[in-house]
């Protein structure tokens, strides 16, 4: 096991940078396609109103179907080797996207997105599973805080960059952003950006030290659902399943918040660019909250931060549904909710890694990853129900989010209340591997 007494050792630093560029690529590809199929986009007529939902499905379905298989692979094969293979595959997928964008073929672009989501699904269990192999256990909370911070910055940066990439790309079509002027050379822009990011992201993955395989004889069950059934049964033998449920519940709340924020342009009478800044505020503050949670935890896991984060998120989500609307008020409340979200998610993520046996860590983390995408899908469906079917105002949806935070998080945290105050966690992880 290639652990180091330093948090930002060579291996973990390489993983951080690899994850950063991977998340940027995912965000750029997703957002460019969303802008293209949205109302007024160059492909708006191909998927109809609400076509963004189909783009989201291209991302979530591969994770739900493949995370169980990916978890088994992460237990059988060295996680560092999986990372390098995944990053090489990303370069090839980006090259396919280059051709798809140049041809102006939406379906080929969606196919590239499915492939990129598949690659990310296999990278996920390896990525989170190798953290305890790269850093000393006493640094686990800080490591998770750091990787969450980098991921959120990458998503924000990728989303912002996608706006400029799409503007350039659409100028290659009649009636695009440039009006009557058509510049075919711009059709290369998205693909070149994606390939360049993929190549840069591949390089640091080569610096991750070689990690051992835990069970090279492990048979892989390629049934997409059967591995989840067994993993859930095994996880239910301890607090691990409830921890995974509480961790996944965050993604239900987060998906609802992200989707409903896109409707705040009309409520606040602001431009789409200003509305995008609200998304940036939420992403940045979740990242900051994650880092702060890691610093507060110090050299151990601090489960007592979880209820603090849950209460904070609940309070500020409810306020978002009640207070008079203004841009700065919304931004302030979102920022506060984001900070507490970091407090909530980092200890749960650390507990998932700590409580999973090393030889089954990939399988359990793959199952938790799939659960997070199932919960995200539920969140998206709830937003559609509340906004489209019940015609609830966008800001009032935050009252529902707050109510769900009280009910869902409250029930799950009550069930693991013994774990939240377990002194052995703080003692053992602080002293472990010292």
Secondary structure, 3 states (H helix, E strand, C coil): CCCECCCCCHHHHHHHHHHHHHHHHHHHHHHHHHHHHCCCCCCHHHHCCCCHHHHHHHHHHHHHHHHHHHHHHHHHCCHHHHHHHHHHHHHHHHHHHHHHHHHCCHHHHHHHHHHHHHHHHHHHHHHHHHHHHHECHHHHHHHHHHHHHHHHHHHHHHHHHHHHHHHHHHCCCCCCCCCCCCCHHHHHHHHHHHHHHHHHHHHHHCCCCCCCCCCCCCCCCCCCCHHHHHHHHHHCCCCHHHHHHHHHHHHHHHHHHHHHHCCHHHHHCCCHHHHHHHHHHHHHHHHHHHHHHHHHHCCCCCCHHHHHHHHHHHHHHHHHHHCCCCHHHHHHHHHHHHHHHHHHHHHHHHHHHHHCCHHHHHHHHHHHHHHHHHHHHHHHHHHHHHHHHCCCCHHHHHHHHHHHHHHHHHHHHHHCHHHHCCHHHHHHHHHCCC
